[in-house]
Amino acid sequence: MAAWEKSLDFLKPRLSISGYDRLSRISNTSVIGFIAEYVKLCDPARVYVSVGTEEDLDYMKKSAISEGEETPLAIVGHTNHFDSYDDQGRDREHTKILISDNADFGMGIRVCGREPCLAEMRELLKNIMGKREMFVAFYCLGPLNSEFAIPCVQITDSSYVIHSENILYRQGYEELIRQGDRAQPFKFVHSEGELSRNMTSKNVENRKVYIDLEGETVFSVNTQYGGNTIGLKKLGMRLGIRRASNEGWLNEHMLIMAVHGPDGRWTYFTGAFPSMCGKTSTAMVEGETIVGDDIAFLRKRSGSIYAVNIEKGIFGIIQGINSKDDPTQWEVLHKPGDIIFSNVLVTPGGGLYWSGADGPVPQVGRNYSGEWWPGKRDKSGIEVPISHPNARFNVALDCFRNVDPGFDSPEGVRIGGIMYGGRDSDTSVPVQESFGWVHGIVTIGASLESETTAATLGAEGIRELNPMSNLDFLSIPISSYVRDNLEFGKGLKEPPTIFGVNYFLRGRDGKFLNGKNDKRVWLKWMELRVHGDVGFVVTPTGRIPLYQDLKALFRGVLFSEYSSDSYSAQFRIRVPENLAKLERVEKAYSALRDPPSEIYELFRQQRERLLRAKSEFGDYIDPGRFPLVERE
């Protein structure tokens, strides 16, 4: 008997008739063997096989409610989910890449021995689903019937996780069948483990997230938080980055959006930002259209770069969303539809409130800490906020009025610009253009620093080097990753223009120098620069806008005046801070094995430009001191 038949024969008594029939249509032996292996190991009470029908999707959402992992809210279709108090962000410490050798990926990327860690995970998963239902579902990363499409198989005992993935990802059962034996699916196994009476993971101190690169499988256990459990998201990125490196494309932590220019023109941009650094708010900015807010596959075709959003939904940070600054998101979050909220305040009657929302702060309610009231403190004496800083919402992109027509294109959208941005209070200007692909990759993308936020567990406000905003998700050595990005630019007839953005620059008084909506102007300027429609000022670190162009854009986009004093404060070149950053970043790369030689050469050139400017103009240089180019 063939392996495929043996696996099906084992599964048959564990499945419903429809479940067995559904698996029988899958000819890919590795998929059927994988499902049989983990049904046997996890030993669930029941197995539900989903192929993504409306009946399937309805069943899984109703399961999340009936089992208590989600509760209905006042608005039709909305539900709420709470994670454990100690399970509110990505767990860096216990997220590890399994390797068979002694590879050092650099910069603290955690690895462990493949065989012992697989044995540990198997022991943790043994009989873990004995009293629960196992969900087996099929998804696709990227549009269906496309060169970008990667089928995926998800196994989980969490109805919240499977409901979340049904919102976030395209159903992939038919894509898996279409690809047949040539399919190389990514595989995911998750168990939330024993649950507390609040239906949250009880044993979070034994939380483990392991990424098996050789088996292209992600395992997570004893956790519910989406960043640790929604496997196709950032966990699956580790698998995608490795495959992309082997095959010559890129898997990036990037939004994709269209910025609309003059005369009906629009230009597609990608953008990489660490979590809580403005990525979703940029992708959702008023007046532009969104393809995706988080993860992109990039491929080269006919001398250009094309990109797709691998998802169809948003797992977005909700803190600070309000009707004035985020009207599109606010609108969606207040209309009926399938939306999961997590770790916000639920008021009596099923209303919601989160930090930064409109209206007065409720005086009673329930949040991730249990019953909440103003001034409540946890067992460590720390005041509990009304909602967690990393509180989220999970909603399909087609709920938004600004979804781009190219959102689901199998061919992808052609990229004209790439932007990188992080939390930087004292160094980088709000927006600048690189001198070219290599300069942009090295001095902006590979040199991206950001202050840590609540999206990861641990101390906040620590400045970290985060190359291309992808450090947490790399599965290859950092040197190889930077080299892949440099190589990707070779042979392009129309390379995208690379920009750096910084929404978090502060003045000497500690206040932000940028308004929250100023990004609308920076985006319009970048779109114009891609097409050479406006000029620039040449500084030691890159090309910055001309004052008169920004003044016109502020009037036209935000209907506000933009003063020369604001321009000088925002676009002043801060030589000591830039030199200090070069020193920090160069030191970090010097600790790696075999970093690309372009890093040292580009850093040398940038340092020389900064020192020349310092000798002529001093430490802090007004942009008016530098040469300007009216048009290129």
C-alpha positions in Angstrom: 0.0 0.0 0.0 1.4 3.4 -1.0 2.2 6.0 1.7 -0.7 8.2 0.5 -3.2 5.3 0.9 -1.8 4.3 4.2 -2.2 7.9 5.6 -5.8 8.1 4.3 -6.5 4.7 5.7 -5.4 5.8 9.1 -7.4 9.1 8.9 -10.6 7.5 7.7 -12.1 6.5 11.1 -11.1 9.9 12.6 -12.9 11.9 9.9 -16.5 12.7 8.9 -17.5 11.4 5.5 -17.1 14.8 4.0 -13.8 15.3 5.7 -12.5 12.1 4.2 -13.8 12.9 0.8 -12.1 16.3 0.9 -8.7 14.9 1.8 -9.1 12.2 -0.8 -9.1 14.8 -3.5 -5.6 15.9 -2.5 -3.0 14.0 -4.5 0.0 15.5 -2.8 1.5 12.7 -0.6 3.4 15.0 1.7 0.3 16.9 2.7 -1.8 13.8 3.5 1.2 12.3 5.4 1.6 15.6 7.4 -2.0 15.6 8.4 -2.0 12.0 9.4 1.2 12.4 11.5 -0.2 15.2 13.6 -3.7 13.8 14.0 -1.9 10.7 15.5 0.4 12.8 17.7 -2.0 15.4 19.0 -4.9 12.9 19.3 -7.9 15.3 19.0 -11.4 14.3 20.0 -12.7 15.5 16.6 -11.2 16.6 13.3 -12.8 19.2 11.1 -11.5 19.5 7.6 -12.2 22.9 6.0 -12.1 23.7 2.3 -13.2 27.2 2.7 -16.9 27.0 1.9 -19.3 29.5 3.4 -20.6 26.7 5.6 -17.0 26.0 6.8 -16.3 29.6 7.6 -19.6 30.0 9.5 -18.9 26.8 11.5 -15.5 27.9 12.6 -16.6 31.4 13.6 -19.5 29.9 15.6 -17.1 27.5 17.2 -15.0 30.4 18.4 -18.0 31.9 20.1 -19.5 28.7 21.5 -16.2 27.6 22.9 -15.6 31.0 24.6 -12.5 32.1 22.7 -14.5 35.0 21.3 -17.6 36.8 22.5 -20.1 38.7 20.4 -20.3 42.5 20.5 -23.1 45.0 20.0 -22.4 45.6 16.3 -23.5 42.6 14.2 -20.6 40.4 13.2 -18.1 41.9 15.6 -16.4 39.7 18.2 -13.9 40.2 20.9 -10.9 38.0 22.0 -8.7 38.3 25.0 -5.2 36.9 25.2 -3.6 35.9 28.5 -2.2 38.9 30.5 1.4 37.6 29.8 0.7 36.7 26.2 0.4 40.1 24.5 3.2 40.2 21.9 5.6 38.2 19.8 7.8 36.1 22.0 11.3 36.7 20.7 13.0 34.7 23.4 11.2 31.4 22.7 10.9 31.8 19.0 13.7 29.8 17.4 14.9 28.6 14.1 15.8 25.0 13.9 19.1 24.2 12.3 21.2 21.1 11.7 24.6 22.8 11.9 26.3 25.6 13.9 25.1 28.5 11.8 25.2 32.0 13.3 22.7 34.2 11.6 23.9 37.3 13.6 22.3 40.1 15.6 20.7 37.9 18.2 18.6 35.7 15.8 17.8 32.7 17.9 18.5 29.2 16.6 18.6 25.8 18.2 19.5 22.2 17.2 16.9 20.8 14.9 16.6 17.2 16.2 16.4 18.0 20.0 14.0 20.8 19.4 11.7 18.7 17.2 11.8 16.0 19.9 10.9 18.6 22.5 8.0 19.9 20.4 6.7 16.5 19.7 6.6 15.8 23.4 4.7 19.0 24.0 2.2 18.2 21.3 1.7 14.6 22.3 -2.0 14.1 23.1 -2.4 17.8 23.6 -5.7 18.0 21.8 -7.3 15.0 23.5 -10.5 16.8 24.6 -10.6 19.4 21.7 -11.4 19.7 18.1 -8.6 19.9 15.5 -9.1 22.2 12.6 -7.4 21.4 9.3 -7.5 24.2 6.8 -5.9 25.2 3.5 -4.7 28.6 2.5 -2.7 30.4 -0.2 0.0 33.0 0.3 -0.5 35.4 -2.6 -3.2 35.5 -5.3 -4.5 32.2 -6.6 -3.3 30.8 -10.0 -0.2 33.0 -9.9 3.6 32.6 -9.9 3.5 34.1 -6.4 1.1 31.5 -5.0 2.3 29.2 -2.1 -0.3 26.8 -0.7 -0.3 26.2 3.0 -1.8 23.7 5.5 -2.8 24.8 8.9 -3.5 22.5 11.9 -4.7 24.1 15.1 -7.1 23.5 18.1 -7.9 27.2 18.5 -11.1 28.3 16.9 -9.9 31.9 17.4 -6.7 31.3 15.4 -8.6 29.5 12.5 -11.2 32.2 12.5 -8.5 34.8 12.3 -6.8 33.1 9.4 -10.1 32.8 7.5 -10.3 36.6 7.6 -6.6 37.1 6.8 -5.9 34.6 4.0 -7.2 33.4 0.7 -8.6 29.9 0.8 -6.1 27.6 -0.8 -7.7 24.1 -1.1 -8.3 24.4 -4.9 -4.8 25.9 -5.4 -3.3 22.9 -3.6 -5.2 20.6 -5.9 -4.3 22.6 -9.0 -0.6 22.4 -8.2 -0.9 18.7 -7.3 2.3 16.8 -6.7 4.5 19.7 -7.6 3.1 21.8 -4.8 5.6 22.6 -2.0 3.2 23.8 0.7 4.2 25.5 3.9 2.9 23.6 7.0 1.8 24.9 10.4 0.9 23.1 13.6 -0.4 25.1 16.6 -2.0 24.2 19.9 -3.1 26.7 22.5 -2.5 24.1 25.2 -4.5 23.9 28.4 -6.9 26.8 28.8 -7.8 28.9 31.9 -11.4 29.5 32.9 -11.1 32.7 30.8 -10.4 30.5 27.8 -6.8 31.9 27.5 -3.6 29.8 27.3 -2.8 28.8 30.8 0.9 27.6 30.4 2.4 30.6 28.7 5.6 30.2 30.7 6.1 27.1 28.5 5.3 28.9 25.3 7.4 27.7 22.3 7.5 28.8 18.7 9.8 26.8 16.5 10.5 27.2 12.8 11.8 24.1 11.0 13.4 25.3 7.8 14.2 21.9 6.4 10.7 20.6 6.8 9.2 24.1 6.0 7.0 23.7 9.0 6.1 26.1 11.9 5.2 24.9 15.3 3.7 26.9 18.2 2.3 25.8 21.5 0.9 27.2 24.8 0.1 30.6 23.3 -2.9 32.4 21.6 -1.5 35.8 20.7 -1.8 36.2 16.9 1.8 37.0 16.3 2.8 33.7 17.9 0.0 31.6 16.5 -1.3 32.9 13.1 1.4 30.9 11.5 1.0 32.2 7.9 1.9 35.7 9.1 5.3 36.5 10.5 6.2 32.9 11.4 5.6 31.9 7.8 7.9 34.7 6.7 10.8 32.7 8.0 10.0 30.0 5.5 9.3 32.5 2.8 12.5 34.4 3.2 14.6 31.2 3.0 12.7 30.0 -0.1 13.0 33.5 -1.7 16.7 33.5 -1.0 17.2 30.1 -2.7 15.0 31.1 -5.7 16.1 34.7 -6.3 13.1 36.7 -5.2 12.3 38.6 -2.0 9.8 38.1 0.9 9.6 41.5 2.7 7.9 43.0 5.8 6.3 45.6 3.5 3.1 47.4 2.8 2.0 47.9 -0.8 0.0 51.0 -1.7 -0.8 53.3 -4.7 0.0 57.0 -4.2 -2.1 59.0 -6.6 -0.3 61.7 -8.6 -1.4 64.4 -11.0 -3.6 63.9 -14.1 -5.0 60.5 -12.9 -1.6 58.9 -12.4 -0.9 56.5 -9.6 2.4 54.9 -8.5 2.8 51.8 -6.5 5.1 51.9 -3.4 6.2 49.3 -1.0 7.2 50.3 2.6 9.0 48.6 5.4 8.3 49.8 9.0 8.7 47.9 12.3 5.5 47.2 14.2 3.8 50.3 15.7 5.9 52.6 13.5 3.2 53.8 11.1 3.0 51.0 8.5 -0.8 50.4 8.6 -1.6 54.1 9.0 0.6 54.8 6.0 -1.0 52.1 3.9 -4.4 53.4 5.0 -3.7 57.1 4.5 -6.6 59.2 3.3 -6.7 59.8 -0.5 -4.6 56.8 -1.5 -5.4 53.1 -2.1 -4.1 50.0 -0.4 -2.9 46.7 -1.7 -1.6 45.4 1.6 -0.3 46.6 5.0 2.2 44.0 6.1 3.9 41.3 4.0 4.9 41.3 0.3 6.4 38.9 -2.2 8.6 40.7 -4.8 9.6 39.3 -8.1 11.5 40.7 -11.1 9.8 40.6 -14.5 10.8 42.4 -17.8 13.3 44.7 -16.0 10.8 45.9 -13.3 9.8 44.7 -9.8 6.3 43.4 -9.2 4.8 42.8 -5.8 1.7 41.1 -4.3 0.1 41.2 -0.8 0.3 37.6 0.5 -2.8 38.3 2.7 -6.3 39.5 2.1 -6.9 41.1 5.5 -5.4 43.2 8.2 -4.2 42.3 11.7 -3.8 45.9 12.7 -2.8 47.8 15.8 -5.8 49.7 17.1 -4.3 52.1 19.6 -4.7 55.7 18.5 -7.2 55.1 15.8 -9.8 57.9 15.8 -12.3 59.4 13.5 -10.2 62.5 12.7 -6.8 61.0 12.0 -8.0 57.6 10.6 -11.4 58.1 9.1 -11.2 55.1 6.7 -10.3 52.6 9.5 -12.7 54.3 11.9 -15.5 53.8 9.4 -14.8 50.1 9.0 -14.5 49.4 12.7 -17.9 50.8 13.3 -20.0 49.1 10.6 -21.4 45.5 10.7 -19.1 42.8 9.3 -16.7 40.0 10.3 -14.2 41.7 12.6 -12.3 40.3 15.6 -11.0 42.8 18.2 -8.4 41.7 20.7 -7.3 43.1 24.1 -9.4 46.2 24.0 -11.9 47.3 26.6 -15.4 45.8 26.3 -18.1 47.8 28.1 -21.4 46.5 29.5 -23.7 46.0 26.5 -20.9 45.0 24.1 -19.4 48.4 23.3 -15.7 48.9 22.7 -13.1 51.5 23.7 -9.3 51.6 23.2 -6.6 54.1 23.9 -6.9 57.1 21.7 -10.5 56.4 20.5 -13.1 59.1 20.3 -15.3 60.0 23.2 -15.0 60.0 27.0 -13.1 57.1 28.7 -15.5 54.5 30.2 -15.4 54.0 33.9 -16.1 50.3 33.9 -15.6 47.4 31.5 -13.5 44.3 31.0 -10.2 44.1 29.2 -7.2 41.7 29.0 -6.6 42.1 32.7 -10.2 41.1 33.7 -12.6 43.7 35.2 -11.1 47.2 34.7 -11.5 50.6 36.2 -9.4 53.8 36.0 -6.3 53.5 38.1 -6.3 49.7 38.3 -2.9 48.3 38.9 -1.5 44.8 38.2 0.2 42.6 40.8 3.5 44.4 40.1 1.9 47.8 40.9 1.9 48.9 37.3 -1.2 50.8 36.1 -3.2 48.8 33.6 -4.1 50.9 30.5 -7.7 50.8 29.2 -6.5 48.7 26.3 -3.1 47.0 25.6 -0.7 49.1 23.5 -0.6 46.1 21.2 -4.4 45.6 21.0 -5.5 44.6 17.5 -8.3 44.3 15.0 -8.6 41.6 12.4 -10.7 42.5 9.3 -10.8 41.7 5.5 -9.3 44.3 3.2 -12.4 44.3 0.9 -14.3 46.0 3.8 -12.4 49.2 3.1 -13.5 51.8 0.5 -9.9 52.5 -0.4 -8.8 49.0 -1.4 -6.8 49.2 -4.7 -8.0 47.6 -7.9 -4.7 45.7 -8.1 -5.2 44.1 -4.7 -5.9 40.6 -6.1 -4.0 40.7 -9.4 -2.2 37.4 -10.1 0.5 39.4 -11.9 1.1 41.8 -9.0 1.6 45.5 -9.3 4.7 47.2 -10.7 6.7 49.1 -8.0 7.9 52.6 -8.6 9.2 53.4 -5.1 10.3 51.7 -1.8 10.3 53.4 1.6 11.9 52.4 4.9 10.9 54.0 8.2 11.3 53.5 11.9 11.1 55.3 15.2 13.9 57.8 15.2 13.6 60.8 17.5 16.8 62.6 16.8 18.6 61.7 13.5 16.8 61.3 10.2 14.8 63.9 8.4 11.1 63.2 7.7 11.6 62.1 4.1 14.7 61.8 1.9 15.6 60.0 -1.4 18.6 57.9 -1.7 21.3 58.4 -4.4 20.5 55.1 -6.0 19.6 51.4 -5.3 22.9 50.5 -3.6 23.0 53.7 -1.5 19.3 53.2 -0.5 19.7 49.5 0.5 22.9 50.1 2.5 22.4 53.5 4.2 18.6 53.5 4.6 17.2 49.9 4.4 20.1 47.9 6.0 20.8 50.8 8.4 17.2 51.1 9.6 17.1 51.8 13.4 14.0 51.9 15.5 13.0 52.2 19.1 11.3 49.0 20.5 7.5 49.0 21.0 4.8 47.0 22.7 4.6 44.7 19.6 7.4 42.6 21.1 7.7 41.4 24.7 10.4 43.2 26.7 11.5 46.8 27.4 10.2 49.6 25.2 12.1 52.6 23.8 15.4 50.7 23.2 17.1 51.7 19.9 17.7 48.6 17.7 19.2 48.0 14.3 16.5 46.4 12.2 17.6 45.8 8.6 14.7 46.4 6.2 12.4 46.0 9.3 12.9 42.3 9.0 15.3 41.3 11.7 12.7 39.5 13.8 11.7 37.3 10.9 15.0 36.4 9.2 15.8 32.7 8.6 19.1 33.3 6.7 22.3 35.0 7.9 21.9 38.8 7.9 24.9 39.2 5.5 23.1 36.9 3.0 19.9 38.8 3.4 21.5 42.2 2.7 23.4 40.7 -0.2 20.1 39.3 -1.6 18.6 42.8 -1.6 21.7 44.3 -3.3 21.6 41.6 -5.9 17.9 42.0 -6.5 18.5 45.5 -7.9 20.9 44.3 -10.6 19.6 44.1 -14.1 16.6 46.3 -13.5 15.7 48.6 -16.3 13.4 50.7 -14.0 14.7 50.2 -10.4 12.3 51.7 -7.8 13.4 54.8 -6.1 14.4 54.2 -2.5 13.3 56.6 0.2 13.7 57.0 4.0 10.9 58.3 6.1 10.7 59.2 9.8 7.4 60.2 11.4 8.9 60.4 14.9 11.5 63.2 14.8 11.4 65.4 17.9 12.6 68.9 18.6 14.8 70.1 21.5 11.6 70.4 23.6 10.8 66.7 23.1 7.7 67.4 21.1 7.2 65.8 17.7 8.2 68.0 14.8 5.7 66.3 12.4 1.9 66.2 12.5 0.3 62.8 12.2 -1.1 63.6 8.8 2.1 65.1 7.4 2.8 61.7 5.9 0.2 62.5 3.3 2.5 65.3 2.0 5.7 63.1 2.2 3.9 60.4 0.1 2.9 63.0 -2.6 6.4 64.3 -2.7 7.9 60.8 -3.2 5.4 60.1 -6.0 6.5 63.2 -7.8 10.1 62.4 -7.3 9.7 58.9 -8.8 8.7 60.7 -12.0 11.1 63.6 -11.8 8.4 66.2 -11.5 10.0 68.2 -8.7 13.6 69.0 -7.7 15.6 68.3 -4.5 18.3 69.5 -2.2 21.5 67.5 -2.1 22.6 66.7 1.4 25.3 64.3 2.7 22.7 61.6 3.5 20.4 61.9 0.5 18.0 64.2 -1.5 15.5 66.1 0.5 12.5 68.3 -0.7 12.7 71.9 -1.8 10.8 74.2 0.6 8.6 75.7 -2.1 7.5 72.2 -3.2 6.5 71.2 0.3 4.7 74.6 0.8 2.6 73.9 -2.2 1.9 70.3 -1.2 0.8 71.3 2.3 -1.6 73.8 0.8 -2.9 71.4 -1.8 -3.1 68.2 0.4 -3.7 69.4 3.9 -5.1 72.9 3.2 -2.6 74.3 5.7 0.4 76.6 5.7 3.9 75.3 6.0 6.4 77.7 7.4 10.1 78.0 6.6 10.8 77.6 10.3 9.1 74.2 10.3 11.1 73.2 7.2 14.4 74.2 8.8 13.6 72.4 12.0 12.5 69.2 10.3 15.1 69.0 7.5 18.1 70.2 9.4 21.0 67.8 8.9 22.1 66.6 12.3 25.8 65.7 11.7 26.7 64.3 15.2 23.7 62.1 15.3 24.2 60.8 11.8 27.9 60.1 12.5 27.0 58.3 15.7 24.4 56.2 13.8 27.0 55.2 11.1 29.4 54.1 13.9 26.7 52.0 15.6 25.5 50.4 12.4 29.0 49.7 11.1 30.0 48.1 14.4 27.0 45.8 14.2 27.8 44.7 10.7 31.5 44.2 11.6 30.4 41.6 14.1 28.8 39.5 11.3 30.4 36.9 9.2 31.2 38.0 5.6 29.1 41.2 5.4 28.8 42.7 1.9 31.7 44.9 1.0 29.3 47.6 -0.3 28.4 48.4 3.4 31.8 49.6 4.3 32.3 51.5 1.0 28.9 53.3 1.3 29.5 54.1 4.9 32.9 55.5 4.2 31.5 57.8 1.5 28.6 59.0 3.7 31.0 59.7 6.6 33.2 61.7 4.3 30.3 63.8 3.1 29.1 64.4 6.6 32.6 65.5 7.8 33.1 67.8 4.9 29.7 69.5 5.6 30.6 69.7 9.3 33.9 71.4 8.6 32.1 74.0 6.4 28.8 74.6 8.2 29.0 73.1 11.7 27.1 70.3 13.5 23.6 71.3 12.7 23.1 72.5 9.1 20.1 74.3 7.7 18.9 72.8 4.4 19.3 76.1 2.7 23.1 75.6 3.0 23.1 72.8 0.5 22.9 72.9 -3.3 19.5 72.4 -4.8 18.4 70.9 -8.1 15.2 72.3 -9.6 14.6 69.4 -11.9 16.7 66.3 -12.7 
